[in-house]
Amino acid sequence: MWKLSALLVHILLLGFLTLIYYKTSIINGMRPQAAHRHLGLEPPADRLVIFLIDGLRAESLFRQNLSAVPQLKNMFLDRGLMGISRGHAPTETRPGHIAIFGGFDEDAASAMTNFKSNPTVFDTVLNRTSGATWAWGAKSVLQFFKLLPDGGVPINLDMHTPLDFTESYQRQQWTYDKVRKLLDNLESEPAGNKLSAVFLVDFENIHGVGNASKTNSKEFLKAIDNTETVVKLYDLFEHIFEDSRTVYLLTSDHGMTDKGTHGGDSQFEIETPFVFWGAGIKRVESPTSGVQLVNSDGFPMQLQKLKQTQLAPLMSALIGLPPPMNNRAMLPLGLMNVTVKYEAYSLHLNALQVLAQAERVLELKQRSQIYSWLPRFERLDRRRIQQYKEQFHKQMQLGCCDEAIICSQEMIHLALECIEYYRVYYRIPLAVACLATYLGWFYYLLAKQTRSMSAPKQNWISPTNIMLLLLEIVVLLACYLDRVPCCISFYLLVPLPAWMFALQQRGMNSGCVRAPIIQLAWIGGTVVLLIGTYFFQQLISLGFLIMVCANNGRAFTRAPRLRFWLWLALVALLTGFTVKRPDFGHNSPYLLCLSMLVTMLRPLLLSERHACRVWLINGAALLLGAYQVHQRLCKKELCPVLQVIAWGYVCYALISIPYSDTKTPRHRVQLILFNLSTIYTLTSLSYESMFMQLLCTEFLLGVQVHEDYKQSAVEDSEEDDEQTPDKSLTPEGHINRSYRYAVLILIYAYFSMIGTGMLPNINSLDASVARIFVSDCSMILIGFIYVLKLMIPIIIIMSSMYAFCAHARQNLCGIFICIFLICDVLCLYFFFFVRNSGSWRNIRDSLSQQLIVHGLPMLLAIFSWLPKQLLSAIPLTMLPMLRWKSAIHLEQPGQSQA
């Protein structure tokens, strides 16, 4: 029952984490502002054509006076306004597109979906056009704009997939043909060339080449130079629309490093080029004419500098649209070839749009009945917003456009401060509530550890619980009066019931902490080691070496046998491998075949005895897996029947173990290792199955070495502490031994994750682990296979402990309490160091840390029943159809029957 409470508490703690650090900041519920034509202002352009080249960095385009794009150089220098737009990490495709078309930086909530899907609905330039929007490009990019709010105009997305083309020129020809077909249709319509529309042409060839090779390579430079499609499309638009009312933009969503990677916050990754030309663009002197270059690469000195998010309000103003409703960027001035009045009203619409978001936040906050008693943003309210509107119109009537522009800029800054103030308004109360919940959970674990099973608990009706209940009612009333959102109110109410539940666990006549110094030493030392492991993964090798040697420390005092030297060699091999882990590649069919061979040879070399059917079925499963992997590598469809057989084998391998005819614990553990190793190999991509089998073999050899020591100790009439009955142990001895097994389980768990490469690659859930089980990307099935692969080494280790260690069987609850104490202290540490902004890798690393430290104890609690079932004494003859046969009982150490 207490494990269910542990699962519930960890789910709540993950909820705290999500609400504090990954809550969406997008504000909805506003109305779009008026368009320029509604204000009597004629925009300089009717159409906007955007050429977006995925992965093109500023340095690659502007190097040596645009020599990388000779076909575009003259047009850009003669007609263009060039500059650098500075993006924001993470420099990924979706965040870049949102910044360009939405006008705001990527929302932190997207980290939960690996920046691949929309956490909430947001507004963009594409769905605010007065005519229509057309977009051509890759499905992986354009699908970001499927779920946009209804702007009254259709968004026509024409997408392709990587399998549609084999060469880059085919993709460009497809794009040109699609655009030409559309423009021919528009030309045939009577009013086709009068539409106010947005055309987005998304190129991904640069991004693909950049990922495959370095950005200074010949292939990459050739891909940049392959820009005749842009020139042809420009000529096509100019031919169809001859009214000189089209504005063009060439830009990129993010840059790349010299190695072709992106996602971080380096200069090459966040600096992207932009080039405007056409209607409404103010021509300035060419930034490269008569200017000395900064360095030998020819990077020009004079370029316009913008934030990437500022492109959204600028594009909107050029075609007479209000900025997107979720835009938080300020319109850059001096770049449009328009009157000062038009520029002032464009910035005014920008200010009204940002103020609308602030008003929406204030509206939600002012519903509170105790609003005046609580902290609030004093410098902005409805009265101040109304004063700004009146002041702007008054200044425009007096012809003071410059003063009106300055007033609008001040209000935008003020509104953004107000939005940010209320975005983190509940962060401190939630953090305090989370910390109080952690402390209550620690108290619960320590009280449960101290109280004996037969000791009575505290009564629910006590003065302390009554006070906590009254305080809970006060908090509930405060949340109701303040109109706190339901989700936040729920988590603010969590700590007090958690403490009531924890106080009830304390024994009537027992203390709250037993052996605090011993517990502090175990928890502190293990937590420091695991924290260091996340930053320097070689440290787990030191912890593993110390722990396994200490676990079998007395074996070093005896005359060593051959088994001892073999065990010591395995320890050295595993330790050295994780200290200097070779790069065998993420996916190696040759090492996978070798792993399958090792899976079959290892039991033979160790003289394990298995039934003939076990050898045949496991061998057939490995052959089937090898065939399916070969089919996958050849990009052939898998037969559904073979996938069903693979799933059937997994079920058989697990279910058949309790019903096997093994008669000793050692034979049962060997069968568990053989079957689960086969399942693990079927989910492997490279060498990881060999490492897992060596690790489990090392543990079993360590158990045998310990047994050898016990036999020699009995011969010498020495007492072994492992054979000391638990009833004769002191309370401190009980706790010390429970922590010993708890730390051993955690060390083996982290060591297996690092040695097999799962922890270093935890950021990306590789669907290849389930390649022989599922054909499509079913995240539920892939996640199940991934978790099973993660837990198989731990299940084998725990099964061995249950089989050979009496204390582990008899004190399972105490061991898991120690595991939760260590892991939850680790969770509390990482709670204060969550990173929800910056580079993609830092965000994903931080999120992965939280998922691992919270998920590992939960998974251990969930899977703790499995080793018991695998070791249960249910022989095959107990099946209903075989009851006429005699029963075969499985004997375990210290018990007549299991």
N, C-alpha and C positions, 0 to 999 in steps of 0.2 A: 504493500500500500504506500509506503513512504517513497518508493521509486516513482510512483505516479505523481506524488507531490513534487519530487525533484524535477520531473519532466515539465510539469506545469510552471514551476518557478523559473526554469530556464527559458521557457517560451515567453513568459512575462518579461524577463530580463532582455531578451532579444527585441521584444516590443518596445521597451524603453530605449534601447539603442537605435532602433529605426526611427522612433518619433523624435529623438533629440538630434540625430545627425543626418538622417536621410529623409526627412519630411519635405515634400515638395514646396517650393516657394512660388510657384506659378499662381497668380491671382486670377480668378474667373468671376463672372457676374457683371462685367462692364459692358458698355455699349460703344461701338466705334464712333470716332469723331467725324465731323462733316468733311466732305471732300472739298478741294479748292474751288471747283466750279460752283458749288453751293454758296461759296463766299464771294462769288463774282470774280474769281481769279482764273485766268487761263493758264494751264500748265505748259511748260516749254516742250513737252513730248507727250505723245499718245501711246507709244509702244516702248516696251523695255525688253531687250534681248540680252540674255545672260549666257556667257560661255564660261562654264565652271569646270576647271581642270583639276581633277582630284589629285592631291599630293604635290602640286607645284609650289615650290618655295620661292621667295622673293629673289634670293641670290641667284637661283638658276635662270630666272627670266632676265634679270637686269645685268648680269655679268657682261663685261666688255661691250658696253653700249648696245645691249640687246642683240649681240651677235648670235645668240642661241636660237633666235627666231628671225632669220633674215627676211622671210616673206611678210612678217608683220612689222618689222622694224620701221620702215618708212611711214606706214600708216599711223603707227603709234606716235612717232616723233612729230609728224605733221598735224595730226588731228587729235591726239590723245592727251588725257590728263592722267599722269602716272603717279603711283605712290605705293606705300607699304601699309597694309592693314595688320595690326598686331592682334593676334588671337589670344586665346586663353586655354590653358591646359584643363582637361586632357585633349590633346590634338588628335581627335578621331574624326571619322567622316560625319557621323550624326551631330556631334557638338558643333562642328564647323558649319554645317548647313543650317542649324538652328540659329547660330549667331548671325549668319548672313541674312537670312530671310525672316527671322523672328525678332532680332534686335536684343537678345539677352543671352547670357552665358548659360551653358548647360546646367540643368537642374541636378542637385545632388542626389535626388531620388532615382535618377537614371543609373546610378552605380549599382543598384540592386538588380538591374537587368543587363549589366555589362555594357551600358550605353548602346543598346541595340533596339529598344522599343520605347514608346512614349509613355511616361508615367501618368501624365494628365494631358488634356487637350490644350493646345496653345494656338495663338493666332500668328499668321505670317503675311508677307506681301503677296504670296501666291493666291490666297483666297480672298483678297480685298480688292481685286481689280474690278473696274466697272464694266469690262467686256468679258474676257475669258482668259484662261491660263492653259498653256500647253507645255508639256515637259517630256523630254526624251532622255533616256539613260538607263543605267543598270537598275534592276529590280531591288537590289540590296540597298540602293540609295534612295530611289524615289518612293519606296514604301513608307519612308518617314512622313510623307505628306498625305497619306491616305485618310487619316483620322483628324482632319482639320475642321474647325467650326464652320458652319454654313455662312458663306459671305454673299450668297445670292447669285454666284456665278459658278459655272462648272470648272472643275480642275481635271484636265484631260492628261492622263499619265500613260505614256507609251513606253513600256519597259522591256528589257531583254535580260537574259540570264547568261552566265559564263558558258553554258553548254551550247548556246546558239551560234557561237563563232569560234574559230580556231586561230585566226590572225587578227591583228589590230586593225588593218585596213578594211577588213570586212565589217567591223563594228562601225568604223567611220562612214563607210559607204551606206550602211543601213541607216545611220542617223541622217545623212544628207538626203537619201531617198524619202525618208519619212517627212522631213521638214519640207522638202520640195512639193510632195503630194499635198500637204496641208495648205501651203501657200498658194498652190494652183487653185485649190477649192475656194480659198478666200478671195482670190482675184476674180473668179467667175461670179461671185456674189456682188450685187449692186453696191452694198455698203461695206464690203469686206475690208477695204483699206481704211475705213474710218473707225474701226474698233480700237478701243483702249485696252490693250492686252499685254500680257507678260509671256515671253517665250524663254524657257529654260532648256539649254542644251548641256548635258552633263557628260564630260569625258572622263573616263577612268583609266585610260591607257598609261598615263604617266604614273599613276599610283601603282598599277600592276608591275610595271617595269622597275619602279623604284624599290618595291619590296623584293624583287628578284635579283637586283643588282645595285651597285652603289650609284649615288647620284652624280658622280663624276665620270662614270663609265661611258663608253661609246654608245652602248645600247640606250642609256638614259638620255644622252644628248641627242641621239637620233630621234627618240620619241618626242622630245620637245620640238625639234625641228619639223616634225611631221604635223605641221599646222595648216596645211593647205585646205583642210576641211573648214577651219574658221574663216579663211579668206573667201572660200566658195560660198559659205553660208551668208557672210556679210554682203557679198555681191548679190546674192539671191534676194535677201531682204530689201536691199536698196532698189533692186529691179521691180519688185512687187509693190513696195510702198515708196512712191516717188515724191511724197510731200515733205520730206526732210523733217519728219516728226518722230523719228525713231532714235532712241538712245541705246548705246551698247555698253556692256560691261564684261570684261574678262578678269576673272579672279580665281582663287583657289580656296578650298575649305581648310587646308592645313599644309604645312611644309614637311620636310623629312630631313633626317640627319644624313651625314655622308655615307652611312652604312645602309641607308634605305629604310630605316625604322622611323616610327612616329608614335605619339602618345604622350611624350614628355613635355617639358617646358623650356627646352633649349631655344636659342635664338633662331636657328634654322627651322625649328618645328613650328614656332608660333608666328613667324613673320611670313606673310603671304603677299603676293603682288595684287594690285588692282589697277586696271586701265579703263577709264571712261572715255568714250568718244561719241560724237553724234549730237543730236538735238539737246539743248539746254546745258551743255558743258562749257564752262568758261575756259577759254584757251589761255594758257600761260606759256612763257618762253620754255622751249624744250629743256628739260632738266639736264640734258647731257651736252648741250651746245655751248662751247667755250668754257667748259668746266673741267678742272683737273680731277682725275679719278683718285679715289682714296687709296687703293692698293693696286697691286699688279693684276688682280683679277678683273679690274675695270668696273668695280661697283660704283654707280653714280652717287654724287654727293647730295644733290637737291631732289628730294622726292617728298611728296605729300605724306604725312603721317596721320593715320586714323586708327581707331579701334575697329576691330572686325565687326562688332555689333553696330557701329555707326553707318554701315552700308545700308541697313534696312530703312532707317528714316530718310536717308539720302535718295534711295531708289523710289521710295513712296512720294517724296516731294517732287521728283523729276516728272512723274506722270500724274501728278495731281491727286494723290491718294493720302488719306491720313495714315500715320504710322500704325503698325500692328498693335493690337490692344495690349499685348504683353511686352512691348518694347520698353527697354530701360536705358537706351542710349540717347545721346543728345545729337541733334542734327548738326553736322559740320558746316561751318559758314565759309563763304567765299569760293565755293566750287561750282555753283550753278550760275549760268548766264541769264539771270533774271533781275528784276528790279529789287530794290531794298524792301519795298512793301511786300512783295511776294515772299522774300526770304523771312521777313519778320512774322508774317502770318503762318508760314510753314513751321517756324520754331514755336509759335504760339500753339498750333495744333499739337506739336510734339509735347509741349508743357501740359496741355490739357489732357493728353493721353496718359502721361505719367501721373498727373494729379488724380486722374480717374482711378488709378490703382490705389493711390494713397487714400482717396475718399472711400473706396470700397473697404479698405482695412479699418479706417476710422469708423465707418458705419457698423461694421461687425463688432468693434470694440465698444462703441458707445451704447450698445444695447444693454450693457451692464448697468445694474441698479446701484452699484457701488463704484461707478467709474471715477467719480471725483475723489474718492479716498485712496485710489491705487496710483502707482507711478504711470505716467503717460508722457507722450512726446509733446512738450509745451509749445514748440515753435511753429506748429502747423495744426490748424483746425479749419472747420468750415468757414468761419468768418474770415480767416486769413486768405483762404482760397478765393472767396468772393471778392475780397479787396483787390487781389491780383487781377481778376477778370475786369473789374471796373477800371483799374489803373491802366491796364494794357489798352483798352478801347479809348480811354481818354488821351493817352500818349499818341496813339495812331491818328486820332482826330486832329491833334495839334501838329502832326507831321514829325513827331520825335521818334522816328523809327529806331535809331540806335539805342535810345533809352529803353524802348519797348523790348528790344532784343536782349539787353542786359537784364531787365526784369524777368524775362522768360527763363533765361539761363539760371538765375538765382532760384527761381521756383522749382526748376527741374532738380537742382542739387538738393534743395530742401525736401522735395517729395521723395527722392531716393533715400535720403537719410531716415525719413519717417517709415518707409517700407522696410528698411533693414532693421530699424528699432523694434518693430512689431513682429518681424520674422523670428527673432530670437527672444521674444518676450517671455515665453514660458520655459526657456531652456534651463535657467537656474532652478526654478521649482521642480522641474522634472529630474534634473540631475540630483537634487537633494533627495527626492522620493526614491530614485534608483539606488542611491547610496544607502538609504534607510532600509530598503528591501534587501540589499546585499547583507547588511549587518544582521537583520532579522533571520535571514537564511543561515548565516554562520552560527548564530545562537541556537537555531533549531538543530543543526548538525552536531554541535558540541554537546547540547543537552541530551540528544538521543544517544550519542556515544557514551556519555557518562552514566545514564540511567540503565540499570539492568532490565532485562526483558520482563521480569516478574514484579518489578517495583511499580507502585501506583504513580499515575501522572497527577499533575496539578489539576484542580477543578476549573471548569470553564468560568464559573461564577466566582470571581475574585475581585478585590478592590482594584488591582492593576488592570484587569480586563474591562471593568466597568469604566475606568478613566479613559482607556483607549477607545472604548465604544463611544463615549461622549465626545471625545476629540474627533472621531470619525464623522459623527453627525455634524460637528462644526465645520469640518472641511467640506462635507457634502453641501451644506447650506451656503458656504462661501462660493463654491463652484456654481451652484444654481443661481445665486444673485449676480455673479460676474458673467453669467452666460458663457462659461468656458466650454469649448467644444467637447462633445461626448467622449471622444477618444482620449483627449488630454485629461478630462475629469476622471475617467476610469483609472488611469495610471497614477494620478495623484492620490486616489483612494486606496491603492494597493498596499502601501507599507504598513499601515496600522493593522489590517487583518493578518498580514504576514507575521507581525510581532505577536499578536494574540495567539496565533497558531504555534509560534515558537515557544512562548512562555508556557503553554499547556504541556509541552513535551518534557519539561523539567520534572525530575522525580521529587517526591514529597520530602525526602530526607537526604537528597544528594546534591552535590554542588553542580556548578555549571560547566567547569572545565577540569579535566583530569590530566595531570602531567603536562602543564602548559609549556615548560621548557623543552621537553622532548618534542612536543607537537610543533612548537615554533621552529625548532632546528630542522625537522623533517620538511615542514611546509616551506620555510624560507630558503633552504638549500635547493630544493627541487624547483621552486618557482624561479629562483635566480638562474638555474641551469636552463630551464625551458625558455625564459625570456631571452637569454643569450643565444639560444638555439635559433630563434626566429631571425636574428641578425647575423649570427655566425654559425652556420649549420654544422661546422666541424665540431662544435662544443658537445653535441649529442654523442659523438664518438668517445669523448673523454668520459662523459657520464655513463655511457654503456660499459666502457672498460672497467671503470671503478665499481659499478654496481654488480656486474656479473662476477668479478673477481672477489668482491666482498661477500657475495652470496655463497660462493664456494671457497671462502678464505681458508678454512681449516684443511682443505684438500692440499694446500701448499705445504702443510707441515708434515705430510706423510710421504713415504717413498712413492714417487710417481709411477703410475702404470701407463701402458700404451694408450688406454682410453683417455687418460688425463692429458697426455701430449696431443692427442688428436683434438680434444676439446679446446686446448690452449691455442692450437694452430688455427682452428675455426674462429676463435675470438680475435686473434691477431689479423686474420684475413678480412673479417667483416669490419673491424675497426679501421684498418688501412684503406679499405675500399671507400668508406664514407668520408674519410679525411681527404682523400684525393680521388674523388669520384670521376672515373673516366667518362668522356663524352662518346657514348656508343651510338648516339643518334636517338631521336624520339621514336622512330619506327624502323625496326631492323628485322626483316623476315628471317635472315640467317640466324640471328641470336634467338629468335622465337622458335625456330626449328630445333636449335640446340637445347632450349628450355624444355621442349617437349621430350627430347631424348633423355635429359636429366631426370625428368619426372618419372620416367619408366625405369631408368637405371639405378636411381638412388635407393629404392627399396631392395633391389637385388644386391647392391654392394653392402648394404647394412644388414643383410640376411633377414629381412622381414618376411613373415609368413602371412600370405593372404590367400583367400579362396581363389580357385581358378576363374570363377566368373568375375571376380574383382579385376584381375589382370586383363581379361578379355574386354570387359565393358569399358574400363578406363583407357585401354589402348585404342579401342574403336572410337571413343570420344575424341581422343587426341588426333587420330587420323581424319575424322570428320572435320575437326577444327582446322587442321592444316589445309584440307581441300577447300573449305569455305574462305579461308584467308587468301588462298591463291585466286579464287574467283573474284574476291574483292579487289585484289591488286590488279587483276586483269580487267577491272571495271565491268564485270558481268553481274547480271541479276542473280541473287541467291534463290534457291528453290525454297518456297515456304515450308515444305515438308521437312527439309533439313533443319530449318530454324526451329520447328516444333520439336524435332528430335533433340536439338541442343538444349532447349528448355526442359525437355523430359529428362535428359541426363542430369541436369542440375537438381531437379526434384529427386531423382533416384539417388544421387550421390549423398544427399542430406538425409533422406528418409530411410535409406537402407542401413545406415550406421547403427541406429538403436536396435534394429532387428537382425543384426549380424550374429554369427555364431562364435564370436570371439569370447574367450573364457578368462582372460586376464586384463587388467587395466592397461598394461603395456601394449598388448595386441590391439586393444580398442583405440588407443591413442595413435598407434601406427596406422590403423585404418583411417582414422580421422585425417591424419596428415596426408595420406595418399589420395583420398577422395577430394579433399579441399584443395590440395596442390593441383590436381587436374582441373578443377573449376577455375582456379586462379590462372593457370596457364592458358585456358581458353579465353580469358579476358586480357591477356598480356599483349604488349606491342613489341617488346624487346627483351631485355635481359632480366626484368624484374622478378619473374618466377624463379629463376635460379637463386637470386638473392634471398627471396622469401623462404625457399626450401633450406638453404644453408642456415638461415637464422633460426628456423624452427628445429633443425637438426642440432644446432649448437645448444639450444635450450634442453632438448632431450638428453644430449650427451652430458650436459651439466648436471642434470638430475641423476644420471647413472654414476657420474663421478662422486656426487654427494652420497649415493648409496654405497659406493666402494669405501668411502671414508667411514660411514656408519658401521659397516661390517668390521673394518679394522679397529674401530673404536670399541665395538662390543668385545672383540678378541682381547683388547687391552683393558677391558672393564672400565672404559671411560664413558661418561654420560654425554649424550648429544642433546643440544638444546632443542633440536627439531622434534625429538621424541618425547620431550617433556610434556606431560599432560597439560592441557589448557587450564584445568582446574587448579593446578599447582602454580600457575604463573601469577605474578603480581599484576595489579591493574596497569602499572607502567610497562610491564613485559607484554601484556596483551596489546597495548597501543603501539609499542615499538615494533612488534612483529606484524601488526596490521599495516603500519606505514611501510614496512619493508616490502610486503607483497604489493601494496598499492603503487609504490614508486617503481617497483620492478615492472608492473603492467604498463605504467605510463612510459617508462624508458623504452621498453620494447615497442610500444605503439608508435612513438615518435621516431625511434630508430628505423622501424620498418617503413614508415612513410617517407623518410629522407633517403634511405638506401634504395628503395624501389623507384624514387623519382616522383612520387605522388605529391609530396609537400612542395618541392620546388615548382611543380607545374599545376598547383592547385588553383591558380587564377583562371585557367581555362578548362572547362569541363569537356574533355575530349570524347566525342561520340564514338571514336574508334574502339574503345574498350568493349562496346556492345555490337561490334560489326558483324559477328556471326549469329547474333540473337535477334536483331531488329534491322529492318531495311530502311525505314524512314526515321526522321529525327523525333522520336517520341521521348520527350524529356523525362517522363515518369519512369519508363523502362530503363532509359540510359542512366538516370539517377540511381535507380535500384541496383543496377549492375555495378555502378561506380562505388556505392556504399558497401556492397557485398565484397568487392575487391579490396576496399580499404580495411574491412573488418576481418577478413579471413585469417591473416597472420595473428591477430589478437585473439580470435576464437580458438586457434590451435594452441596458443600459449596458455590461455585460461583453461582449456580442457586438460592440458598437461598438469597445471597446478591443481585443479580439482582432483585429478586421478592420483597424484603422488604426494600431495601436501595436505596433511590432516587439518592443519590450522586454516588453510584456504577454504576447505569444505565447511568447517564448523563455524567460521567467523566471516562469512561472506558479507554480511551487513556491515560489520566494522570496517572491512577492507574498502567497500564502496563509499562509506562515509569519508574515509581518508582520501579517496580519489576525488570526491566532490569538493572537499575542503581545499585540496591543492589546486584543482582546476578552477574553482571559483575565485580564489585569490588571484590567479592568473587572469581571469576574466575582468576582475575589478581593476587590475593594473592597466590592461589594454583599453578599458572603457575611457580612461582619461587621455588616451593618445590616439583617438580615432582621427583619421584624415579623410575628409569628404570633399576636398578640393585639391587641385594641383595635377600632377601627371597621372595618366591612366594607371601606370604600374603601381604608384604609391597608393592610389585609392583602392585598387583591387587587392594589394598586399594587406592593407589595413582591414578591409572587409573580410578577406580570407582568414586573417588572424582571429577576428571575432567569431567567424563561423566555426573554425576549428576548435578554439578553446571552449566555446559553448556546446558545439556539436559532439565532441569526443566523449565527454562524460554522459551525455544523453544517449549516444549510440552504445556505449558500454553498458548502461543500465538496460537498454532495450534488448541487446543481444546477450545479456548475462544468463538468460534462461537456456540459450542454445547449447552451451557446453554441458549443462546438466542433462539435457535431453539426449545429446549425443553419447553421454556416458551412462545412460539409464540401462538397467538390466532387463531389457525386453528382448528375449531371443526370437529368432525367426519362427520357431515352432509355436509361438503364442499367437500368431495370426489366426483369424477365425477358420480359414480353410485347412489349417494344419494343426488344430488343437488335439488331434488324435495322437500326435507325436509327443514324446516326453519333453518336458521343459528343461532348458539349459540355463543355469543361473550364472550371473556374472559376479565374481567376487572382487571386492575392493579392499584396499588396506584399511585396517581398523574396523571393518564391518563384515558380518557374515554374508549379507546380501546387500546390493545397492538398492 
